[in-house]
Amino acid sequence: MSGNIAIGIQDFSTIIQGNYFYIDKTPFIKEWWDCGDSATLITRPRRFGKTLTMSMVEQFFSIDYAGRSDLFEHLAIWKEENTVSCRELILSSVCHLRGLKREIMRKQNKRCVRC
């Protein structure tokens, strides 16, 4: 991807949609997912892309970006079938859980009204 250099933009989707210059760091997602650590510490110098990397990871797994595969289709992570399958499984599970939560809240509200 080529374009203008984005200085100070730390939102992944803004950089991709704006066609800004971007060095593909999506292989980090697969590496991070495969290592299976319970906690990850990312230490890098200032202005090294930590916030942008976290924005990328968040948007890859976030339910808010579930229909936005266009952000990743042209990047290395999309070629990793297992990682993309895990993403789809996580997103569908979260959607299911949100639906269950709404149903439980609805039932709880009905019970409270009757009290």
N, C-alpha and C positions, 0 to 999 in steps of 0.2 A: 504494500500500500504506500503510495507516495502522496505528497501534498505539503501543505505548510507545516512548520514545526509549531506544536502547541506548547506554549510556555505557561505553566501554572494551571493547566486543565487537568483535573485529577479524576474525571468521570469517564469510565471506559466507553460507554455508549456515545457520549459526546465526541470523543476522539474518532471512533469508528464511523459514525454518521457524518461527521464533519470532514471526512476524508483527510484527516491530519496524518502526518508521518507517524508511523507506529511500528516498533520492532516487536514482532510476535513473541509474547511471553506466555502464551497459553500452554506450552508443554509443562509449565510449573503446576498446572492443575492436575495433570496426570501423575506427575512425580509426587505431589503432595497427597493425592488420593491413594496411590499405591503403597506409600510408606506406612499408612495405617496408624500413625502416631495419635495419641490422645490430645496432645498439645503441640503447637508449632510456634517457635520463636523465630521471627524474621529480623535479623540484624543487618542493616545496611547503612552506609553513610547518608547524610542529609541529601535530599534531592535525587535519590536513586530509584524512585518509582515504587516505594512501598505502598502508598495510598492508592495509586493507580492499579497495582497488582491486586490489592484487596478489593477494589471496585470491580475488577475483572472477575475474580472468584465469586463475589457476591452476586453479580449479574448472571453468571453461568448457572448457579444453583438456586437463585431466587425465584419464587413463585410469581413475583411481579414482572419478571422477564420471561415467563414460560413460553410465550408465543413469539419471542424475539430471537429465534435461531439465526436470523439474518446477521446478527452481530458476530456470530462465530463460524458460519459456514465456510468462509474463505480462509480460516486460520487452521493451524496445525492440530488443535484439539479436536476438530470435527472429523479428522481422519482416524481418530482413536475410537473404534466401535464400542469397546467396553465402557469407556468413560462416558460417552454420549448415552449409552443404554442406562448407566447408573444415574445420569442426570434426569432422564425421562422417568425412571422409577421413583426417584426422590420427589420430583415435581408432582407426579400423579398421587403419591402417598400423601404429600402435604395438602393437595386439593381435597383428597378424601377425608383427611383429618379435620380440615377446616369445615367441611360439610357436617361431619359428626359433631364438632364443637357447636355449630349453629343449632343443630337439632337438640343437643343437650341443653343449651341455653334456653331454647324455646320451651322445652319441657319444664325447666326449672322456673321460668317466668310464669307458666300456667299454674304451677304448684304454689308459688308465692302469692298470686292473685287470689287463690282459693282460701288462703290462710286468714 
